[in-house]
Amino acid sequence: MKLISYSRGEETLVGITDGGRVARLTDRLDVPIPDMIALIEAWDHVAEAVRAIRAFDYPLDEVRLKPPIARPGKILGIGLNYADHVAEGGMEIPAHQIWFSKPATAVTGPFDSIERPIVSHMLDYEAELVVVIGRKCRHVKKENALDMVFGYCAGNDVSIRDWQLRTTQFMLGKSFDTHAPYGPWITTTDELNAADLFVRSYVNGERRQDSRTKHLIFNCADQIAHLSQVMTLEPGDLLFTGTPSGVGAAMKPPQWLVPGDRVRVEIEGIGAIENIVVSEAAPQQCTRG
């Protein structure tokens, strides 16, 4: 199934789509579903009813798709997780998983704009499979790890390279506002086996990245088993699982994104997100509350 967060007017709702039509789930089921995390938490109870829906409410093109989860509890990204991407950066295959976090304020919608910030022009793209955690878990064994997955999205781990590489910690370069677009929906695990899917990116229609998830150095099960040794993973947490070669920073000369560029990420069996680059607006004073 393809589960969406969307707006029609001012209200943000949760629904299901068949790719052309939308059925509203908010207020339709026998438990409250105010947002996507509530749906994930109630899934064992409501899944049968959702699967039985045959009546759709309106065409998909009449709604605005929002980030499937607007405020994930955790957004975690793994670095250097495709061998060809490691090679294009002149690095060595890591012996251990390299993790960083992205804040919830980086989240933006699958077709919303992404900002080139005032403080840097080194704006880059990274096409990635995104894992959506479905169960609260800790110390998960690798053989059980995929049971913790609710579904998958396409994502772009947008990166500001000079901020990323000025220290050994990647976080700030990965954390700018609007730099975690993902979606366009959550494709549930009953519809998708993520072990061997193509992952592609395009800039203004030019293909830049083209690989398959079978080439991940640490696969999705590895990642969940590793992370859950450290922290409790919870429903709605997002894992950005790594990007293949073809990023702008590795081109000669580097090809940074500029305002007006369109960046598209496609993942087999999921779909595509597409974001236009805009300049960050003039700084504003901090607000209270």
C-alpha positions as CSV (number, residue, x, y, z in Angstrom):
1,M,0.0,0.0,0.0
2,K,0.9,3.6,-0.5
3,L,0.2,5.8,2.5
4,I,0.3,9.6,2.2
5,S,0.1,12.7,4.3
6,Y,-1.6,15.4,2.2
7,S,-3.5,18.7,2.4
8,R,-6.7,19.8,0.7
9,G,-7.2,23.3,1.9
10,E,-5.7,24.1,5.3
11,E,-6.1,20.7,6.9
12,T,-3.4,18.0,6.8
13,L,-4.8,14.5,6.5
14,V,-3.7,10.9,6.2
15,G,-4.7,8.7,3.4
16,I,-4.1,5.9,1.0
17,T,-3.5,6.2,-2.7
18,D,-3.5,3.9,-5.7
19,G,-1.3,6.3,-7.6
20,G,-4.2,8.1,-9.2
21,R,-6.8,8.5,-6.5
22,V,-6.9,9.2,-2.7
23,A,-9.0,7.7,0.0
24,R,-9.1,9.6,3.3
25,L,-8.1,7.6,6.4
26,T,-8.3,10.5,9.0
27,D,-11.7,10.0,10.7
28,R,-12.5,7.0,8.6
29,L,-11.2,4.2,10.9
30,D,-12.4,3.1,14.3
31,V,-9.4,4.7,16.0
32,P,-8.2,8.3,15.8
33,I,-5.6,8.8,13.1
34,P,-4.4,12.4,13.5
35,D,-1.1,11.8,11.7
36,M,1.1,9.2,10.1
37,I,2.8,8.1,13.3
38,A,-0.6,7.4,14.8
39,L,-1.4,5.2,11.8
40,I,1.8,3.3,12.1
41,E,1.3,2.7,15.8
42,A,-2.3,1.5,15.1
43,W,-1.4,-0.5,12.1
44,D,-1.8,-4.0,13.5
45,H,-5.4,-3.0,14.4
46,V,-6.4,-1.1,11.3
47,A,-4.4,-2.7,8.5
48,E,-7.3,-5.1,7.4
49,A,-9.7,-2.2,7.3
50,V,-7.3,-0.1,5.2
51,R,-6.7,-3.0,2.8
52,A,-10.5,-3.4,2.3
53,I,-11.0,0.2,1.2
54,R,-12.4,0.4,-2.4
55,A,-14.1,3.8,-2.4
56,F,-11.8,6.7,-3.2
57,D,-12.6,10.3,-2.3
58,Y,-10.8,12.4,-5.0
59,P,-8.1,12.4,-7.6
60,L,-4.5,12.5,-6.5
61,D,-3.8,15.6,-8.5
62,E,-6.3,17.6,-6.4
63,V,-4.3,17.2,-3.2
64,R,-0.9,18.5,-2.1
65,L,1.4,15.8,-0.9
66,K,3.2,16.6,2.3
67,P,6.1,14.8,4.0
68,P,4.7,11.5,5.1
69,I,5.9,12.2,8.6
70,A,6.2,15.9,9.3
71,R,8.2,15.6,12.6
72,P,10.0,12.3,12.8
73,G,11.4,11.5,16.2
74,K,14.7,10.6,14.7
75,I,16.2,11.1,11.2
76,L,19.5,9.1,10.9
77,G,21.7,8.9,7.9
78,I,24.5,6.5,7.1
79,G,27.6,7.7,5.2
80,L,29.9,6.0,2.7
81,N,27.5,3.0,2.2
82,Y,28.0,2.3,-1.6
83,A,31.5,1.2,-2.7
84,D,31.4,3.4,-5.9
85,H,30.5,6.5,-3.8
86,V,33.4,5.7,-1.4
87,A,35.7,5.4,-4.4
88,E,34.7,8.6,-6.1
89,G,35.5,10.4,-2.8
90,G,39.0,8.8,-2.7
91,M,38.2,7.1,0.6
92,E,38.4,3.5,2.0
93,I,35.5,1.1,2.6
94,P,34.6,1.8,6.3
95,A,35.0,-1.0,8.7
96,H,32.1,0.2,10.8
97,Q,28.9,2.0,10.0
98,I,29.2,5.8,9.9
99,W,26.1,7.6,11.2
100,F,24.9,11.2,11.5
101,S,21.6,12.8,12.3
102,K,19.4,15.2,10.5
103,P,17.0,17.4,12.5
104,A,13.2,17.4,11.9
105,T,13.5,21.0,10.7
106,A,15.3,19.6,7.6
107,V,12.1,17.8,6.5
108,T,10.3,19.1,3.5
109,G,7.7,17.7,1.1
110,P,8.3,15.5,-1.9
111,F,7.6,18.3,-4.3
112,D,8.5,21.3,-2.2
113,S,11.5,23.5,-2.9
114,I,14.9,23.1,-1.3
115,E,17.0,26.1,-0.3
116,R,20.5,27.0,-1.3
117,P,21.6,28.7,1.9
118,I,23.0,32.1,2.3
119,V,26.2,30.8,3.9
120,S,27.4,28.4,1.2
121,H,27.0,27.7,-2.6
122,M,28.2,24.0,-2.2
123,L,24.7,22.5,-2.4
124,D,24.7,18.9,-3.4
125,Y,22.2,16.0,-3.8
126,E,22.2,12.4,-2.6
127,A,19.5,9.9,-3.8
128,E,18.7,7.5,-1.1
129,L,16.2,4.7,-0.1
130,V,14.6,5.8,3.2
131,V,13.5,3.2,5.7
132,V,10.5,4.0,7.9
133,I,10.6,2.2,11.3
134,G,7.3,0.5,12.3
135,R,7.9,-1.0,15.7
136,K,9.6,0.2,18.9
137,C,12.7,-2.0,19.2
138,R,16.1,-2.3,20.9
139,H,18.9,-4.9,20.5
140,V,17.4,-6.4,17.3
141,K,19.1,-9.4,15.7
142,K,19.9,-9.0,12.1
143,E,17.7,-11.9,11.1
144,N,14.7,-10.1,12.7
145,A,15.6,-6.6,11.7
146,L,13.4,-6.2,8.6
147,D,10.4,-7.1,10.8
148,M,10.8,-3.7,12.4
149,V,10.3,-1.9,9.0
150,F,6.9,-0.3,8.2
151,G,7.8,0.8,4.7
152,Y,10.0,2.7,2.4
153,C,10.3,6.1,0.7
154,A,12.5,7.9,-1.8
155,G,14.7,10.6,-0.2
156,N,17.3,13.2,-1.0
157,D,20.0,13.7,1.7
158,V,20.7,17.2,0.5
159,S,24.2,18.2,1.7
160,I,26.3,21.4,2.1
161,R,29.7,20.1,1.4
162,D,32.0,22.7,2.9
163,W,30.0,22.6,6.2
164,Q,30.0,18.8,6.0
165,L,33.7,18.4,5.5
166,R,35.2,21.2,7.6
167,T,35.1,18.8,10.7
168,T,35.0,15.0,11.2
169,Q,31.3,15.4,12.2
170,F,28.9,15.4,9.2
171,M,25.8,16.6,11.0
172,L,25.8,20.4,10.4
173,G,26.4,19.9,6.6
174,K,23.4,17.6,6.5
175,S,21.1,19.7,8.7
176,F,20.1,22.8,6.8
177,D,16.3,23.6,6.6
178,T,14.5,21.9,3.7
179,H,17.4,19.4,3.2
180,A,15.5,16.2,3.9
181,P,12.8,16.0,1.2
182,Y,11.3,12.5,1.0
183,G,8.2,10.6,0.0
184,P,6.1,10.8,-2.2
185,W,4.4,8.3,0.1
186,I,5.3,5.3,2.3
187,T,5.2,2.1,0.4
188,T,4.5,-0.7,2.9
189,T,6.7,-3.8,3.2
190,D,3.9,-6.1,2.0
191,E,4.2,-4.4,-1.4
192,L,8.0,-4.1,-1.7
193,N,11.2,-6.1,-1.2
194,A,13.9,-3.4,-0.9
195,A,16.9,-5.8,-1.4
196,D,17.4,-5.0,-5.0
197,L,15.8,-1.8,-6.3
198,F,17.2,0.8,-8.7
199,V,18.1,4.2,-7.1
200,R,18.5,7.1,-9.5
201,S,18.8,10.9,-9.4
202,Y,18.4,13.5,-12.2
203,V,19.3,17.1,-12.3
204,N,17.4,19.1,-14.9
205,G,16.6,15.8,-16.6
206,E,20.2,14.6,-16.8
207,R,20.8,11.3,-15.0
208,R,23.5,11.7,-12.4
209,Q,23.2,8.6,-10.2
210,D,22.1,5.1,-11.1
211,S,22.7,2.0,-8.8
212,R,20.8,-0.7,-7.0
213,T,20.2,-1.3,-3.3
214,K,21.9,-4.7,-3.6
215,H,25.2,-2.7,-3.7
216,L,24.7,-1.3,-0.2
217,I,27.8,-2.1,1.9
218,F,25.6,-2.3,5.0
219,N,22.1,-3.4,4.1
220,C,18.9,-2.3,5.8
221,A,19.0,-5.2,8.2
222,D,22.6,-4.5,9.1
223,Q,21.7,-0.9,9.8
224,I,18.7,-1.6,12.1
225,A,20.6,-4.2,14.0
226,H,23.6,-1.9,14.5
227,L,21.6,1.2,15.5
228,S,19.3,-0.7,17.9
229,Q,22.4,-1.6,20.0
230,V,22.7,2.0,20.8
231,M,19.2,3.5,20.9
232,T,15.6,2.6,20.9
233,L,14.1,2.9,17.4
234,E,10.5,4.0,17.4
235,P,7.6,4.1,15.0
236,G,8.1,6.8,12.4
237,D,11.9,7.1,12.8
238,L,13.6,7.5,9.4
239,L,16.8,5.9,8.2
240,F,18.5,7.4,5.1
241,T,20.4,4.3,3.9
242,G,23.2,5.8,1.8
243,T,23.9,7.2,-1.7
244,P,25.7,5.8,-4.7
245,S,28.3,7.5,-6.9
246,G,27.4,10.5,-9.1
247,V,27.1,13.3,-6.6
248,G,27.9,16.8,-7.8
249,A,30.9,17.2,-5.5
250,A,32.8,14.3,-7.2
251,M,32.4,15.8,-10.7
252,K,35.3,17.6,-12.3
253,P,34.8,20.5,-11.8
254,P,32.2,20.1,-9.1
255,Q,28.6,20.7,-10.2
256,W,26.8,22.4,-7.4
257,L,23.1,22.9,-7.5
258,V,21.9,26.5,-8.2
259,P,18.5,28.2,-8.0
260,G,16.2,27.0,-10.7
261,D,17.7,23.4,-10.8
262,R,15.2,20.6,-10.6
263,V,16.4,17.5,-8.7
264,R,14.5,14.2,-9.1
265,V,15.1,11.0,-7.1
266,E,13.5,7.8,-8.3
267,I,13.4,4.4,-6.6
268,E,12.0,1.3,-8.2
269,G,8.7,0.2,-6.7
270,I,8.3,3.4,-4.8
271,G,8.1,6.4,-7.1
272,A,9.8,9.7,-7.4
273,I,10.2,13.0,-5.6
274,E,11.2,16.2,-7.4
275,N,12.4,19.5,-5.8
276,I,13.3,22.8,-7.3
277,V,16.2,24.7,-5.8
278,V,15.5,28.3,-4.5
279,S,17.7,30.8,-2.8
280,E,17.2,31.1,1.0
281,A,15.2,34.1,1.9
282,A,16.8,37.0,3.9
283,P,17.5,36.1,7.5
284,Q,14.7,36.8,10.0
285,Q,14.8,37.6,13.7
286,C,14.3,34.6,16.0
287,T,10.7,34.3,17.3
288,R,9.4,33.2,20.7
289,G,7.4,30.0,21.2
